[in-house]
């Protein structure tokens, strides 16, 4: 009976991959006050939403966009419509060892993409940052020079890893991942103009019958401590 009670109290959080560095920092602070382990699952927003629809026992869904959580709410799977907790931004990254130099000048960006044999982005069907990357490439008239070189990661973390490992020289990722301390020296990055893609408004939702700990984390993510961390990792906050 005890093991069943422990299992029933387990809180599982589904977190979009772009949030991993920032969420781990937020969770460390949150855990100082609560001292209870959460089960955290990272992935693309589309894959996580599909798992929820198939019955995965997630209590809180921290998405990288509004589309997937809003659809789950419309299908009756969430407590309410949730809240936007962050606005994400794109960055162009290059492997430092590639010799490709990044510069915010549009001609230099085109040159960097032209020099690279492979350009990594996340799967635009599943990952909001991949979708935004395609928007950026089309808006900036770089789609034709890039489309044949694109390699797709299942989520934005995988796309970023392609560049950090050298599998691709260049990629488009979340600014939050480009700023991750563990990538310092391995990649270089420049933020991309927000005007060239739809704002990446990241929404989170509580699933129905979420336990108190999930609700406390949901509230904590809207508070000043979490917002300070989100700002540090390159997000804007509502």
C-alpha positions as CSV (number, residue, x, y, z in Angstrom):
1,X,0.0,0.0,0.0
2,X,2.8,2.4,0.9
3,X,4.5,1.9,-2.5
4,X,1.2,2.7,-4.2
5,X,0.8,5.9,-2.2
6,X,4.4,7.0,-3.1
7,X,3.7,6.3,-6.8
8,X,0.4,8.3,-6.6
9,X,2.3,11.3,-5.2
10,X,5.0,11.3,-7.9
11,X,4.9,14.5,-9.8
12,X,6.0,14.3,-13.5
13,X,6.8,17.5,-15.4
14,X,7.1,17.6,-19.2
15,X,9.5,20.3,-20.3
16,X,10.4,21.6,-23.7
17,X,14.0,21.0,-24.6
18,X,14.9,24.6,-25.0
19,X,14.1,25.1,-21.4
20,X,16.6,22.5,-20.0
21,X,19.4,24.8,-18.8
22,X,17.1,27.4,-17.4
23,X,14.7,24.9,-15.9
24,X,17.5,23.0,-14.1
25,X,18.6,26.3,-12.5
26,X,15.0,27.1,-11.5
27,X,14.4,23.6,-10.2
28,X,17.5,23.8,-8.0
29,X,16.1,26.9,-6.3
30,X,12.6,25.5,-6.1
31,X,14.0,22.3,-4.5
32,X,15.7,24.2,-1.7
33,X,12.3,25.1,-0.4
34,X,10.5,21.9,-1.2
35,X,13.1,19.1,-1.0
36,X,11.0,16.8,-3.1
37,X,12.2,15.2,-6.3
38,X,10.2,15.6,-9.4
39,X,10.4,13.4,-12.4
40,X,11.4,15.6,-15.3
41,X,11.0,14.5,-19.0
42,X,12.5,16.7,-21.7
43,X,11.5,16.6,-25.4
44,X,10.0,18.5,-28.3
45,X,6.7,20.2,-27.5
46,X,5.0,18.2,-30.2
47,X,6.2,14.8,-28.9
48,X,5.4,15.7,-25.3
49,X,1.9,16.8,-26.3
50,X,1.4,13.5,-28.2
51,X,2.5,11.5,-25.1
52,X,-0.1,13.4,-23.0
53,X,-2.8,12.6,-25.5
54,X,-1.8,9.0,-25.3
55,X,-2.2,9.0,-21.5
56,X,1.3,9.8,-20.2
57,X,1.0,10.7,-16.5
58,X,2.4,14.3,-16.8
59,X,1.1,16.8,-14.2
60,X,2.6,19.9,-15.7
61,X,3.4,20.7,-19.4
62,X,6.0,23.4,-19.9
63,X,5.8,24.0,-23.6
64,X,7.9,26.0,-26.1
65,X,4.9,27.5,-27.7
66,X,1.2,28.1,-27.3
67,X,-0.2,25.8,-30.0
68,X,0.4,22.5,-28.3
69,X,-0.8,23.4,-24.8
70,X,-3.8,25.3,-26.2
71,X,-4.8,22.3,-28.2
72,X,-4.6,20.0,-25.2
73,X,-6.8,22.4,-23.2
74,X,-9.3,22.5,-26.1
75,X,-9.4,18.7,-26.0
76,X,-10.3,18.7,-22.3
77,X,-7.0,17.4,-20.9
78,X,-5.8,20.5,-19.0
79,X,-7.1,22.2,-15.9
80,X,-7.4,25.5,-17.7
81,X,-5.7,27.4,-20.6
82,X,-2.6,28.0,-18.5
83,X,-0.2,31.0,-18.8
84,X,2.6,32.3,-21.0
85,X,5.7,32.2,-18.7
86,X,8.4,33.2,-21.2
87,X,9.1,34.5,-24.7
88,X,11.9,32.8,-26.4
89,X,14.4,34.0,-29.0
90,X,16.4,32.5,-31.8
91,X,20.2,32.4,-32.2
92,X,22.5,31.5,-35.0
93,X,25.3,29.3,-33.7
94,X,28.6,28.0,-35.2
95,X,31.1,25.4,-34.0
96,X,34.2,27.4,-33.0
97,X,36.5,24.8,-34.6
98,X,34.8,25.3,-38.0
99,X,36.5,28.6,-38.6
100,X,33.2,30.2,-39.6
101,X,32.9,33.6,-38.0
102,X,29.5,35.0,-37.0
103,X,28.5,38.6,-37.5
104,X,25.1,40.2,-37.2
105,X,25.4,41.7,-40.7
106,X,22.9,40.0,-43.0
107,X,25.6,39.5,-45.7
108,X,27.9,37.8,-43.1
109,X,25.0,35.6,-42.0
110,X,24.4,34.5,-45.6
111,X,28.2,33.8,-46.0
112,X,28.2,31.7,-42.8
113,X,25.3,29.6,-44.1
114,X,26.9,29.3,-47.5
115,X,30.1,28.1,-46.1
116,X,28.5,25.3,-44.0
117,X,27.8,21.9,-45.6
118,X,25.1,21.2,-43.0
119,X,22.8,23.6,-41.1
120,X,21.1,22.1,-38.0
121,X,17.6,23.1,-36.9
122,X,14.9,21.3,-34.9
123,X,12.1,19.4,-36.7
124,X,9.6,22.2,-37.5
125,X,6.7,19.8,-37.3
126,X,7.4,19.0,-33.6
127,X,9.6,21.8,-32.2
128,X,8.4,25.4,-32.1
129,X,12.0,26.6,-32.4
130,X,12.4,24.6,-35.6
131,X,9.2,26.2,-37.0
132,X,10.6,29.7,-36.1
133,X,13.9,28.8,-37.7
134,X,12.1,28.1,-41.0
135,X,10.2,31.3,-40.7
136,X,13.5,33.2,-40.1
137,X,15.2,31.6,-43.1
138,X,12.2,32.4,-45.4
139,X,11.7,36.0,-44.1
140,X,15.4,36.8,-44.5
141,X,15.6,35.4,-48.0
142,X,18.0,32.7,-46.9
143,X,15.7,29.7,-47.5
144,X,17.0,28.9,-51.0
145,X,20.7,28.9,-49.9
146,X,19.9,26.8,-46.8
147,X,17.1,24.3,-47.6
148,X,19.2,21.6,-49.2
149,X,21.7,21.7,-46.3
150,X,19.2,21.4,-43.4
151,X,19.5,18.5,-41.0
152,X,16.8,18.1,-38.4
153,X,17.1,17.3,-34.8
154,X,14.2,15.6,-33.0
155,X,14.1,18.6,-30.7
156,X,16.1,21.8,-30.3
157,X,18.6,20.2,-27.9
158,X,19.5,17.6,-30.5
159,X,19.9,20.3,-33.2
160,X,22.2,22.2,-30.9
161,X,24.2,19.1,-30.2
162,X,24.8,18.6,-33.9
163,X,26.6,21.9,-33.9
164,X,28.5,21.5,-30.6
165,X,29.7,18.0,-31.7
166,X,30.8,19.3,-35.1
167,X,28.3,17.1,-37.1
168,X,27.0,20.5,-38.5
169,X,29.1,23.6,-38.6
170,X,26.1,26.0,-38.2
171,X,22.6,25.8,-36.7
172,X,19.7,27.9,-35.5
173,X,18.8,27.2,-31.9
174,X,17.2,28.8,-28.9
175,X,19.1,31.7,-27.5
176,X,18.7,30.1,-24.1
177,X,20.7,27.0,-25.2
178,X,23.3,29.1,-27.0
179,X,23.9,30.8,-23.6
180,X,24.3,27.5,-21.7
181,X,27.6,27.6,-19.8
182,X,28.7,24.2,-20.9
183,X,28.8,25.4,-24.5
184,X,31.1,28.4,-23.9
185,X,34.2,28.1,-26.1
186,X,32.6,25.2,-28.1
187,X,30.2,27.4,-30.1
188,X,29.9,31.1,-30.9
189,X,26.4,32.7,-31.3
190,X,24.6,35.8,-32.3
191,X,20.9,36.6,-31.6
192,X,18.7,36.7,-34.7
193,X,16.2,39.6,-35.3
194,X,12.9,39.0,-33.5
195,X,11.1,40.8,-36.4
196,X,11.8,38.0,-38.8
197,X,9.7,35.3,-37.1
198,X,6.5,35.0,-35.0
199,X,7.2,35.7,-31.3
200,X,7.9,32.4,-29.5
201,X,5.4,32.7,-26.7
202,X,5.9,29.7,-24.3
203,X,2.8,28.5,-22.4
204,X,2.5,26.0,-19.6
205,X,-0.5,24.2,-18.5
206,X,-1.5,22.1,-15.5
207,X,-3.1,18.8,-16.3
208,X,-6.4,17.9,-14.7
209,X,-6.2,16.6,-11.1
210,X,-2.6,17.9,-10.7
211,X,-1.2,17.4,-7.2
212,X,-0.3,20.4,-5.0
213,X,3.5,20.1,-5.7
214,X,2.8,20.5,-9.4
215,X,0.7,23.6,-8.7
216,X,3.4,25.0,-6.5
217,X,6.0,24.7,-9.3
218,X,3.5,26.2,-11.7
219,X,3.2,29.2,-9.4
220,X,6.9,29.4,-8.7
221,X,7.7,29.6,-12.5
222,X,5.6,32.8,-12.5
223,X,7.4,34.3,-9.6
224,X,10.4,36.7,-9.4
225,X,13.1,34.1,-8.7
226,X,12.2,32.1,-11.8
227,X,11.9,35.2,-13.9
228,X,15.4,36.3,-13.0
229,X,16.8,33.0,-14.2
230,X,14.7,33.1,-17.4
231,X,16.1,36.6,-18.1
232,X,19.6,35.4,-17.4
233,X,19.2,32.6,-20.0
234,X,18.0,35.0,-22.7
235,X,14.3,34.8,-22.4
236,X,11.9,37.7,-22.1
237,X,9.2,37.4,-19.5
238,X,5.6,38.6,-19.5
